[in-house]
Amino acid sequence: MPGSTGLQTEVYQLVQSAVYHADGLWGEATFDLYAKDLPADWGYLIAAGIDPAVDAVLALRFSEAELRWLADQPAFSRVNRTFIESLGHLRFTGDILAVPEGTVVFPGEPILRVTAPLPQVGLVEARLVQLLTLTSGVATRATRLVAAAQGRPILDFGTRRCAGAEAAFHAARGAWIGGATATTNALASSVLGLPAWHVMSDAMLAAYDEPRAAYEAFYQYFPDATHVNLPGDDPNDGVAALRALPRVHTVRLDHRELGPAAQSLRRSLDRYGLKTTRILGSGSLDEHRIAELLRAGAPIDLFGVGSALAAGGDQARPNLSYRIAELVRGYEPSPVTSTWSAPWPGRKQLYRFAHHDELGLETEAPAQALRGGEALLRPVVTEGQRVVAPESLTAARERVTRGLNALPGATRSLRAPSARTVRITDALREMALRR
């Protein structure tokens, strides 16, 4: 899989860019990327994946081999060769404004705003939507899991459940931003500095005749390892063997009947003098099941979550849309278009107040600031150059915590949350009517 390529888009975007190029629609277009709607029971979205998405836009390139492939496609047989040649020199030359990584946002609010020549702006859509949908979805789910766990650590066990290595990497990144304690993804831990977590697997237990032999081998080569697996068929069978180990901080319990199994395991651990050993629960967990387990008094100290966190589980991802808000046509005396496909026209700004948000025009920023409104969309790229360095993931993680703490409990509820009020300014409404 190539790293950065202009072909990481949909063919229709290349077709449209060829039409714009041939027809002289070279003027600037502004597109908004926003959440059209959220999965059921989600009251908010954590904007995450912005920095990797911006990097992907700035890395947009077409190789000679890709250009030859494109030129050989029958659909492009009537396209002027100057379009193909222009792709060979293509670099993103526009502007990107975005909310800071880890910002809490709501449906209809622009997460990111792109202004660039129309033939360019569509070519970046796929990467923007891919990376922000994946990472924002995982970060938001992580916050919900953390809330359900009531202070108990949430571990990212989702690498095997993701659709490919890139997805697993960005899912680990999103999980950390959203509050996960650690990840099993080695690459994300190495590159991003995330805390790594490991336990032995059922395969290792099966490779030895009995649990004790597996534990002894494990500790011989990894004497500082303190997290072990228990046999899945009968976890209590492995507890007696744990007494021979120098220390066992955590035992993993993966069971369909996790609550009763954890109760039985806790009794066995206590009986063998392992009262300080923690139980790590895993197995088809999501926020609702974790909440139910804790309501029932399950003695689980931390949770490993796979599919529901990193691969979406049974719930869909947030539905992100990328729609045109303003267009300057290259051949018109009066350049600004009178149509748009975004919910509201023009170059907008998102203003945050203590108890509500307002979507308005960019030119309203001074007046909104006097009223106490904070402008959330900030320049990240100007004329094709980054103007703000990526923040640390710790800063994004802390922003998530502050943003969630500022919301009422009803909006953070895991079921039937209340909606955040998002107002439209009078000036923006008037612009929509004029157009």
N, C-alpha and C positions, 0 to 999 in steps of 0.2 A: 504494500500500500504506500504510494508516494506521500511524502510529508506535506509539501505545500504546492498546490497546482491549481491553475485556473479551471481545470476540468472537474474540480470538486464542487460542481454546481449541477443544475438540471439543464438538459439540452435546450429546453424552451427559453431559458434565460440567454443562452448564446444566440438563439434565433432572434429574439427580441432585440438584443444589442446590435445585431447585424442590420436589422430594419431601422433602428434609431440612427445608426451610423450612416446608412445609405440615404436616409430621408432628411438628414440635417438636424435631427433632434439632439443636438450636442449641449444644450443648455443644462443648467444645474437643476437637479431634482432633490427634494427633501423627503425622506421616508421616516416614518415612526415605527419602532418595534415595541409592541405592547402585548400584554396578556389579554386575549379576547375573552377567555373565561378560565376558570380553575376547576380542578377535580371536586367532586362532591365533598362537602364538609371542610374545605379549605377556605379560611377567612382572609388569607393574605398570601403573598408570594415573596420569597427572598431572592432578590436580583443577584445572581452569581454566574460566573463564567465570562464576565465582561472583559477582563484583561486577556485571557486566551483568545476570545473572539476578535478583539482589536488586533492582536498579533497576527491572527490568521488573515485579516483584511490587508494588513500592511505587507504580508508575505505573498500576496497574490501575484503569480507569475505564470506564463505559458512557455513551455519548452519548445524547441524546434520540432521534436517528434510529435508533440501534441498539436502543433499548428498544422503539420502535414496530415495528421489524422483528420483534423477538422476540415481541411481543404478537400480531402478525398471523399467526404460524406456527400452522397447525392443531393441531400437537402440544401447544401451550400453551393451547388454548382453554378447558380446564377448570382451569387454574392460577389461583389467587386473584391478583387484581391487586396485592395487597400485596407479592407476591414481585417482580414487575416494578418496582414503585416502590422496593423496597429496593435493587435493583441500581443505581438512579439515585444513591443515596447511598453506594454501596459504596466503602469504603477498606479496605485490608488493615490489620487491627488486631492481628495475632498476633506471634509470635516466630520468628526464624530463627537457628539456630546452624549454623556451617559450618566446615570446615577452612580454613586460610589458603590463598589462591590460590597454586598451584604446589606444593602438598603431594603427595607420592607416596602413593597409596592402593592398596588391593587389593580383589579381589572380596568382596562381603558387608559391607564397611566403609561406614558412613554418611559420605557426603560433605557432606550437608546435612540438617538436621532442621527441619521446619516444624511449629509449633503454632499453631492458629487455630480459630475457630468452624468446624464441619464444613461449612456451606454455602459458606464462603470457600475452604477449603483445597484443594478439588478444582479450583477455577477457575484456580489458579496452576500446576497440574501441567504443562501443555503447554509453557509458556514455560521453566520450570525444566529440563525434560528436553531440550527443543530446544537451549537455549544451552549447557548443560553437556555434552551428548553431542557437539555439534559442536566446541566449544573444547577440551574435554579430549582428544578424539580427535586433533585436530590437534597439540596441545601434546605429546602422547605420541609421535606419529609423528615430530615434529621432533626429540625427544631420540634416537630410534632412528637417524634420518638423521645427526645430529651424531656419534653414536658410530661409525657406519659410515664416515663421512668422515675420521675420525682427525685431527681438528684443522683440516681444510679447511673453508672457509665453506659454509654451506647458505643458499641464497637462495629466498625464497618467490615462486614464479612461478605461483601457483595461482588468481589472481583470475578469469581467464577460464573456469576449469573449475568454478567454484562455481555452486550453484543460486540465484543472485540476489545482489544487492548486499549485503544484510545478512549473508548467509553468508560472502561474501568478506571483509567487514570483520572479523567475529569470527574467521575463519580466520587472517587476518594477525595478529591479536592473539594467538591461541593459538600460532602458529608462533614469534613472538618470545619468548613465555614459555618455550617449549620449547627455545630456543637458536638459532633462525634468525638470520642476520647482518643481513638486510635484506629488504624487501618491494617489490614493484612496485605495490602498492595505494596510490594517491595519497591517498584519503580516510583510510585508517588511518595513513599517514605524517603527514598533517596534524593529525588529531585526537589521535592517541596519541603523536606524537613519534617514530615508528619511523624508522630509517634507510631512505631511499628508494634504489631501484636502477633503472637504466634502461639499455637497449641499443637500438640500432636494430633493426628487424624485417626479415624477408624482403620485406615489402611495400615498404619504402623502397628496398631494393636493386633491386627489380623496377621501381620508378618511374623509375629512371635507366638509361641505356644500358649502363653498366658499373660495377663496384664502385668504381673510383676516383672517378667523378663523384659517386656517392652519398656517399662519405667526405668529399670536398672540400666538398660542400654542407652536410653535417652539421657539420663543423668550422668553417665560415664563421660559422654562427649560434650554435654551442655549442662555442666554442674550448676550454673546460675539460673537455669530454666525452672520456673515455678508454676507453670500453667500446663495441666495435663488433661487428656481426654479420659472419660470413663467408658466402659463397654456399653454400646447402645442397646443391646438386648436386655441386659440387667445391670444397670449402673452400680448397684450395691455390691456386685461381685468384685469390683475393682477397689473398693474402699479399703479392705484389709491390706492389700498390697501397698497402699500409700504409706503405711506406718513405717516401712523400711526406708523411705526417702528422707533426706535431711530436712527438707522443707517443701511444703506444697501450699502456695498462696491461693491458687484457683483451680477448680475442677470444672470441666465443661460438661454440661448435661444437655443433650439433644434428644428430645422425647416428644412424641405426639401428645401425651398427657402430661404436659410439663409441670402443671401445678401439683398434682398428687405425687409425681415422681420427685419433685424438689423437696416436698415435705418428708418423704421417705429417706431421701438422700441426706437431708440435714440431720435426721435422727441417727443415721449410720455414722456420719462424720463425727458427730458429738460423742457417740458411744466409743469410738476408737481414739478419742482425745484430739480430734482435728477441729476443735471448736472455732479456730480463727480462719480456717480455710473457707474461701468464698465459693459460691456457686455461680457459674456463668451459664445462663439459660440461652438456648438457641433452638431453631426449628420453626420455620414458617411464621415468624413473628412480624407483627406490625404494631402501630401505636395503640390500636384498639385492643389487641390481644394482650399487650403489655399492661395496659390499664386494668383489664379484667383480672389478670394474674395477681397484680398487687392489691386490688380490691379484695380478692379472695385470700390474701395473706400468704401468698407463695414466698418462701424464703430465698428469693433470687437476688443476688447482689449486683449483677451486671448482665447486660444483654448483648448478644451477638446477632446482628440483623443483616440478612443477605438480600434476597430478591426485593423485598418491600422497600428497602433503602436505595440500593444501587440500580436495580433493574425495573423499578416501578411497581412491582407486585401486581395485584389485581386492579389497581387504579391507574387511570391514564395520566400522562404528563400534562402540565399546563399547556393550554392552546395558545401559542404565541403567533401573532400576526405581524406582517411587515408591509405597510401600506403607504402609498404616496400621499403627501400632505401639501406639497407645493411643487410647481414645475415652471421653469423658465424655458420656453421654447426658443430654439436657436434662430428661427426664421420669422418671428412675429415682431411687428413694430411695438405692440403692447405685450411685453414678454410674459406676464404672469398668467398662468392658466386659471380658468374659472371652474375647474372640476378637481375632485380629489377622491381618494378611496379610503383614506384614514377616517376615523370617526369625526375628527374636527380638522379644519384646514390650517395652513400656515405653519410658520416656525414657532413652536410653542415651548413653554416652560412649565414645569411642575413645581408648584409652591406648597410647602408643607407648613401647616399651622398646628397648634397644640392638639386640637380635637377634630380637624378635618383637613383635607387637601383641596387645592384649587388648580385647575388646568386653565392656563391663560396664555396670552401672547408673550413672546420673549421681551417685547418692548415694555411690558408692564412691570418688569423686575424692580425698578426703583420704588414704585408706589407700593408694591407688595412687601418690599423690605421694611418700609415705614410702618406697615400694619403688623409686622412680626412674622411674615412669611419667609421661609427659607427656600431658595431656588435649588432644586435637587439635580437638574441636568447641568453637568459641568464639562468644559472642553477637555477632551482626551487626545484628539488628533486635530491638527489645524494644517490645511494645505498639504496633507499627506505625511505630516511629521508628528510624532508623539510629542505632546507638550507637557504631559504629566507621567511620571514614572509609575509603574505598577505598585500598589500598596502591598504591604505584607499580609499574609493570610490571617495573622493574628489581629491586625487592625480590622479586617473585614469581619472576623468572628466576633470581635468586641462590638462592632456596629450592629450586628444582628441582635446581640443581647440588649443593647440600649434601645433599639427600635422595637423589639418585642415588649420590653418593660414599659414602654410608653403607650402601648395599646391597652384598651380595656380588656378585662378577662373574657367578656362575651365574644370579642373578635378573635381571641386566641383559642376559643373552645374547640375541642376535637370533634364535636358534633354540632351541627346546625349553628355555626358561628354567625354573629351579627355582621352586617356589611359596614365598611368604612364609608363615611360620607365624602364623596368627591364632587366638588362644585365646579361649574363652568363659569368663567368670568363673563361679565356683560360684553366686554370688548371682543372676546372670542365668539360669542353668540352673534354679535353684530357682523363680524367678518363672515361668518357662515351664511348669514342672510343676504349680505351684499353679493356673494358669489353664486 
